Amino acid sequence: MHRLCHLLNENGYEASLYPSFKTTIIHKEDWLSPLLSCLASAFKYKYLRPFKTKAGLNTPIFKGNRRAIGEDCVAVYSEGVAGNPLDAQHVVRWLLHKPGYNYGLTCFGNSELIFSFNESYSMGFSLPLSKMAKTILSLPFENLSYYTSVDALPMQQRSGVAYCLRKGRDKPLIHDASQAILIDGLSHQEIAEIFRRVKTFISYDSKTAYSIFAAVCGADSIVVPDPGVSLDDWEPQFIKRYGLSYGFENIEWARETRPLLMNQIQKDMDETVDKVHAFVGEVNSYFPCPPYR
């Protein structure tokens, strides 16, 4: 979201961040615990944990009254946001993962324009009163400045294992965690230094960019398969698998295709501005009063 906001501002449009807060679906069978959770989250993010932006990105924070958001604005929510908390007249839903993956439920509104970060996130998904956009809004990583193979150890000098849990924290561990480095919660600089010296990175989260970052830094990058999810279901696009081993049986293929991963990343970076303009074009065409001019 920060990256999209930055790119919009850098390419002639106007965009702001609105500090995120927890949203949830409240129903009559279970209303008290979700409500208390939301109130606690709102208090924490307003008073205890100020909203952070990334240095170097053009991402101003929205300072106006959210009730003043009118027909000349569009709200962009990820799939994990329930409903339309800003009560915006124009809503774009950006699928940064498969709908319902993180929370088990989705709560989208009517007449939304839905973009996908990855084609696999929107496969088989449709909403009768909304529209799936044609543009695949997959933006390159702004953190690649940390993750390079410069000064990385050659494979024969590497040792050790690093791993992450993230959205795969419920999976059983399949490696010896006592002898491995958990990267969850570390800074990008710390993680990049680890990736440049360990031999293997194991991700229990099947859809995290850290798997790609590890491959870029020269480590064997292994994705622990999701139960019942085949290789093709995990990533239907062949080019999106470069440098990654889904399970331990594809490590050699991942090593062989690692150079192709770098080529694909560069191609995506070269197409970034075109994707942003395509995004704006579809937004303006879909809504009655074009938010972007």
C-alpha positions, 0 to 999 in steps of 0.5 A: 500500500505504501509503495502504491501511494508513493508511485501514484504521487511520483507519477502525477496523481494525488494519494495519501495513506490513512492509518490502518486500524483493525476491522472485523466482522461482528455478528449476533452469535459472536459480537463481544470479543471482536468488538473488544479486540477492535477497541483495544487495537484502535487505542493501541495504534492511536496512543501507543504505537504511532503510524510509521511511514518508510523513509524515502517514499512519498506517502503523506498521511491523510489529515482531513476528516474521513467523513469529508471523503467525497465522490472525488476520492477512491479508497483502496483496501486490501482483502483483509479489511472488512467492509468500507471503514472510511465510508468511501463512495468509490472502493478499490479492493487490492488482493494482496493474498487470496480472499479469506486466507488470513481470516477465514472470512471476507466482507467486501461491498457492492460495486467494488473494482477488484485488482489482484497483486498476483493472478493466482490470488484471484483465480476462481474468485468473483463478486456478482456486483463488482468487477475484476480489473484487467490490470495485475497490480504487482508492484516491484519490491521497494526493499530490494536495495537491501537484498543483493548478492554483493558481498554474499558468500559463495555456496561452498562457504555457506552454512546454517539455516534461516527460517520464517513462520509469519502466516505459516505459524500453524504448520508443524516445524520440519527442521531443527529450530534450535540450530536455525535463525528465525528472521521474524521481527528482524529488520531488512538490513539484519535479514539481508545479512543473514541471507547472504551467509546461510545456505538454506532459507525455509519459509513456512509462509507460502506467499511471502516475499522473503522467499524471493529475497533469500534467493536473490541473496544466493541462498537455497530458498525453500517454501514449505507446501500448504496442505493439499496445495499442489505446485501448480495451485501454489503458483500457476505462473511458471515464471513466478517460481524461478529461484524457489523450491516448493518443497525440498525436491525442487532445490536443484531446479531453484538453483538453475533458475535463480538467474532467471528470477533476477531477469524477471524482477528487472522486467517487473521494475521496468513495467512499474510506471505503466502498471500505475497508469493502467491502474488509474485508467481502469479506476477512472473508467469504472467509477461514474465520477473519475477520482483521478484526473 
